[in-house]
């Protein structure tokens, strides 16, 4: 679906490796893609930062800086085509008066809605500096306040924000006098310097992109861009070695007749870069830059080795944790089975205790009965003994009177 961007800085796809502050034009082959505008070619905008081939690159539009427009086509329109006014307020490739837009995308036919930009003037556009929506610098990029900020300090909130910064990723946080934080939501084209890193960051509409090579637009005000690669006749673009050590003071004016690949013919040349530095870096400076890059690469490689080792250790730890989890799960299962068995044994024991209690009660009752029977037997024996004594006394009395019991 076509979109409309209400800002003078629009993000495109780089159709080749691009440097900052260069003139670019829309690619005739690919939608919403920009490439360098060479000598004699009209430019549509100025790059705002360095970008690799196929990467996203912010471009300051030259014509008025009003952003892009959604327009309705009166017929088929090709990518990058100039379009003119047509009937009923539509636009068309058919020439009619002056061109009003350039198509960022193709239209399949009448009624298609496409995104377009105003037709830019030829050359490098209006005077003055080219820039972006610059914001005041921030202290650092953080997920949560550092704790030492004072009122007025600004922080660029990054991914995984927490605490008072939660949910404010990519916003600029400002500490107020009452110790509360306010947040500025990012918009495409914003840029700010992170003081802790001394790096400039540009918001491309989806993320903040760091680029230490972004220049201060104010420093470029009124300067004329010089592009020795695009404008020097006979010098092959993309082949800086062809000009190494060549002599001359103005490669733009004096380049005629210079043949690429013959550095001996121009030893010692010094010329102005398109990024407006005054001279080329010296050989010593270049060597120092290369040494720094080599050292950085070595550090990156070392860090990668440490990260790889850490990943291996984490993988091993994850495997050990998984094995431990399996053992723990098996132990939990065994414990559950043991508890089931213990519960069953407890039920049997409870039943046995009930039976023993009942038996004990019966024994106590029997003991009581036995004790009563013993008491009865003892009483009976006592009565028998008394009867026997009475009989013996009676027999003795009868014998005394001469009565004898029959044998």
TAQUIMO-V591702 format. One record per residue. N is the residue number from 1. RES is the residue in one letter. SS is DSSP state (h for helix, s for strand, l for the rest). PSI is psi as a letter, one per 40 degrees, with the letter a starting at -180 (none if undefined). NEAR is the number of other C-alpha atoms within 8 Angstrom. Layout:
N_RES_SS_PSI_NEAR + N_RES_SS_PSI_NEAR
This chain:
1_X_l_h_2 + 2_X_l_i_7 + 3_X_l_i_8 + 4_X_l_h_9 + 5_X_l_h_8 + 6_X_l_f_7 + 7_X_l_i_11 + 8_X_l_e_10 + 9_X_s_h_13 + 10_X_s_h_14 + 11_X_s_h_11 + 12_X_s_i_11 + 13_X_s_h_11 + 14_X_s_h_16 + 15_X_l_e_10 + 16_X_l_i_8 + 17_X_l_h_10 + 18_X_s_i_13 + 19_X_l_i_9 + 20_X_l_i_13 + 21_X_l_f_11 + 22_X_l_i_11 + 23_X_s_h_12 + 24_X_s_i_13 + 25_X_s_i_12 + 26_X_s_h_11 + 27_X_l_h_12 + 28_X_l_e_7 + 29_X_l_d_5 + 30_X_l_h_7 + 31_X_l_i_11 + 32_X_l_f_10 + 33_X_s_h_11 + 34_X_s_i_12 + 35_X_s_i_12 + 36_X_s_i_9 + 37_X_l_h_10 + 38_X_l_a_7 + 39_X_l_h_6 + 40_X_l_e_5 + 41_X_l_h_8 + 42_X_l_i_11 + 43_X_l_i_16 + 44_X_l_e_14 + 45_X_s_a_14 + 46_X_s_h_16 + 47_X_s_i_16 + 48_X_l_e_13 + 49_X_l_i_12 + 50_X_l_i_13 + 51_X_s_h_12 + 52_X_l_i_9 + 53_X_l_h_9 + 54_X_l_e_9 + 55_X_l_i_8 + 56_X_s_h_10 + 57_X_s_h_14 + 58_X_s_h_13 + 59_X_s_h_12 + 60_X_s_h_15 + 61_X_s_i_15 + 62_X_l_d_14 + 63_X_l_g_11 + 64_X_l_e_6 + 65_X_l_f_10 + 66_X_l_e_9 + 67_X_l_a_13 + 68_X_l_i_13 + 69_X_s_i_10 + 70_X_s_h_11 + 71_X_s_i_10 + 72_X_s_h_11 + 73_X_s_i_16 + 74_X_l_e_13 + 75_X_l_a_11 + 76_X_l_h_12 + 77_X_s_h_14 + 78_X_l_i_9 + 79_X_l_h_12 + 80_X_l_e_13 + 81_X_l_i_9 + 82_X_s_h_11 + 83_X_s_i_15 + 84_X_s_i_15 + 85_X_s_h_12 + 86_X_l_i_10 + 87_X_h_i_7 + 88_X_h_f_4 + 89_X_h_e_6 + 90_X_l_i_11 + 91_X_s_i_13 + 92_X_s_i_14 + 93_X_l_e_10 + 94_X_l_h_6 + 95_X_l_h_9 + 96_X_l_h_8 + 97_X_l_a_6 + 98_X_l_i_6 + 99_X_l_h_12 + 100_X_l_d_10 + 101_X_s_i_11 + 102_X_s_h_13 + 103_X_s_h_16 + 104_X_l_e_13 + 105_X_l_i_12 + 106_X_l_i_12 + 107_X_s_h_13 + 108_X_l_d_8 + 109_X_l_a_10 + 110_X_l_h_10 + 111_X_l_e_8 + 112_X_l_h_11 + 113_X_s_h_10 + 114_X_s_i_15 + 115_X_s_h_14 + 116_X_s_i_13 + 117_X_s_i_11 + 118_X_s_i_9 + 119_X_l_h_11 + 120_X_l_i_12 + 121_X_l_i_11 + 122_X_l_i_8 + 123_X_l_a_8 + 124_X_l_e_11 + 125_X_l_a_11 + 126_X_l_i_5 + 127_X_l_i_5 + 128_X_l_a_7 + 129_X_l_i_9 + 130_X_l_h_10 + 131_X_l_a_8 + 132_X_l_a_10 + 133_X_s_g_7 + 134_X_s_h_8 + 135_X_l_i_7 + 136_X_l_i_6 + 137_X_l_i_9 + 138_X_s_i_14 + 139_X_l_d_11 + 140_X_s_i_11 + 141_X_s_h_10 + 142_X_s_i_11 + 143_X_l_e_11 + 144_X_l_i_10 + 145_X_l_i_9 + 146_X_l_d_6 + 147_X_l_e_4 + 148_X_l_e_4 + 149_X_l_i_8 + 150_X_l_i_6 + 151_X_l_h_9 + 152_X_l_e_8 + 153_X_l_i_10 + 154_X_s_i_12 + 155_X_s_h_13 + 156_X_s_h_14 + 157_X_s_h_16 + 158_X_l_i_11 + 159_X_l_i_7 + 160_X_l_f_7 + 161_X_l_i_14 + 162_X_l_i_9 + 163_X_h_b_6 + 164_X_h_e_7 + 165_X_h_e_13 + 166_X_l_h_9 + 167_X_l_e_6 + 168_X_l_f_9 + 169_X_l_h_11 + 170_X_l_e_12 + 171_X_l_i_12 + 172_X_s_h_13 + 173_X_s_h_13 + 174_X_s_h_12 + 175_X_s_h_14 + 176_X_l_i_10 + 177_X_l_d_7 + 178_X_l_e_4 + 179_X_l_e_7 + 180_X_l_i_7 + 181_X_s_h_9 + 182_X_s_i_8 + 183_X_s_h_9 + 184_X_s_h_7 + 185_X_l_i_7 + 186_X_l_i_10 + 187_X_l_i_7 + 188_X_l_h_12 + 189_X_l_e_14 + 190_X_s_i_13 + 191_X_s_i_12 + 192_X_s_i_12 + 193_X_s_h_11 + 194_X_s_h_15 + 195_X_l_d_10 + 196_X_l_d_6 + 197_X_l_e_6 + 198_X_l_f_8 + 199_X_s_i_10 + 200_X_s_h_13 + 201_X_s_i_12 + 202_X_s_h_12 + 203_X_s_h_14 + 204_X_l_e_14 + 205_X_l_e_9 + 206_X_l_d_6 + 207_X_l_i_7 + 208_X_s_h_9 + 209_X_s_h_8 + 210_X_s_h_8 + 211_X_s_h_11 + 212_X_l_e_7 + 213_X_l_e_8 + 214_X_l_h_10 + 215_X_l_i_5 + 216_X_l_h_6 + 217_X_h_d_9 + 218_X_h_d_6 + 219_X_h_e_6 + 220_X_h_e_11 + 221_X_l_h_9 + 222_X_l_e_7 + 223_X_l_i_6 + 224_X_l_h_4 + 225_X_l_h_8 + 226_X_l_h_8 + 227_X_l_g_9 + 228_X_h_d_10 + 229_X_h_d_9 + 230_X_h_d_8 + 231_X_h_e_9 + 232_X_l_h_13 + 233_X_l_h_9 + 234_X_l_e_10 + 235_X_l_h_12 + 236_X_l_h_8 + 237_X_l_i_7 + 238_X_l_e_5 + 239_X_l_g_7 + 240_X_h_d_7 + 241_X_h_d_7 + 242_X_h_d_11 + 243_X_h_e_14 + 244_X_l_h_10 + 245_X_l_e_10 + 246_X_s_i_12 + 247_X_l_i_10 + 248_X_l_i_10 + 249_X_l_e_8 + 250_X_l_g_9 + 251_X_h_d_10 + 252_X_h_d_9 + 253_X_h_d_7 + 254_X_h_e_8 + 255_X_l_e_12 + 256_X_l_h_8 + 257_X_l_e_6 + 258_X_l_h_8 + 259_X_l_h_7 + 260_X_l_i_10 + 261_X_l_e_7 + 262_X_l_g_9 + 263_X_h_d_13 + 264_X_h_d_7 + 265_X_h_e_7 + 266_X_h_f_12 + 267_X_s_h_10 + 268_X_s_e_9 + 269_X_l_i_12 + 270_X_l_h_10 + 271_X_l_i_10 + 272_X_l_h_10 + 273_X_l_i_13 + 274_X_l_e_11 + 275_X_l_e_8 + 276_X_l_e_10 + 277_X_l_i_8 + 278_X_l_d_7 + 279_X_l_i_8 + 280_X_l_i_9 + 281_X_l_i_6 + 282_X_l_i_6 + 283_X_h_d_6 + 284_X_h_d_6 + 285_X_h_d_8 + 286_X_h_d_9 + 287_X_h_d_8 + 288_X_h_d_8 + 289_X_h_d_8 + 290_X_h_d_8 + 291_X_h_d_8 + 292_X_h_d_8 + 293_X_h_d_8 + 294_X_h_d_8 + 295_X_h_d_8 + 296_X_h_d_8 + 297_X_h_d_8 + 298_X_h_d_8 + 299_X_h_d_8 + 300_X_h_d_8 + 301_X_h_d_8 + 302_X_h_d_8 + 303_X_h_d_8 + 304_X_h_d_8 + 305_X_h_d_8 + 306_X_h_d_8 + 307_X_h_d_8 + 308_X_h_d_8 + 309_X_h_d_8 + 310_X_h_d_8 + 311_X_h_d_8 + 312_X_h_d_8 + 313_X_h_d_8 + 314_X_h_d_8 + 315_X_h_d_8 + 316_X_h_d_8 + 317_X_h_d_8 + 318_X_h_d_8 + 319_X_h_d_8 + 320_X_h_d_8 + 321_X_h_d_8 + 322_X_h_d_8 + 323_X_h_d_8 + 324_X_h_d_8 + 325_X_h_d_8 + 326_X_h_d_8 + 327_X_h_d_8 + 328_X_h_d_8 + 329_X_h_d_8 + 330_X_h_d_8 + 331_X_h_d_8 + 332_X_h_d_8 + 333_X_h_d_8 + 334_X_h_d_8 + 335_X_h_d_8 + 336_X_h_d_8 + 337_X_h_d_8 + 338_X_h_d_8 + 339_X_h_d_8 + 340_X_h_d_8 + 341_X_h_d_8 + 342_X_h_d_8 + 343_X_h_d_8 + 344_X_h_d_8 + 345_X_h_d_8 + 346_X_h_d_8 + 347_X_h_d_8 + 348_X_h_d_8 + 349_X_h_d_8 + 350_X_h_d_8 + 351_X_h_d_8 + 352_X_h_d_8 + 353_X_h_d_8 + 354_X_h_d_8 + 355_X_h_d_8 + 356_X_h_d_8 + 357_X_h_d_8 + 358_X_h_d_8 + 359_X_h_d_8 + 360_X_h_d_8 + 361_X_h_d_8 + 362_X_h_d_8 + 363_X_h_d_8 + 364_X_h_d_8 + 365_X_h_d_8 + 366_X_h_d_8 + 367_X_h_d_8 + 368_X_h_d_8 + 369_X_h_d_8 + 370_X_h_d_8 + 371_X_h_d_8 + 372_X_h_d_8 + 373_X_h_d_8 + 374_X_h_d_8 + 375_X_h_d_8 + 376_X_h_d_8 + 377_X_h_d_8 + 378_X_h_d_8 + 379_X_h_d_8 + 380_X_h_d_8 + 381_X_h_d_8 + 382_X_h_d_8 + 383_X_h_d_8 + 384_X_h_d_8 + 385_X_h_d_8 + 386_X_h_d_8 + 387_X_h_d_8 + 388_X_h_d_8 + 389_X_h_d_8 + 390_X_h_d_8 + 391_X_h_d_8 + 392_X_h_d_8 + 393_X_h_d_8 + 394_X_h_d_8 + 395_X_h_d_8 + 396_X_h_d_8 + 397_X_h_d_8 + 398_X_h_d_10 + 399_X_h_d_9 + 400_X_h_d_7 + 401_X_l_e_6 + 402_X_l_e_6 + 403_X_l_h_7 + 404_X_l_i_6 + 405_X_l_i_4 + 406_X_l_i_3 + 407_X_l_none_2
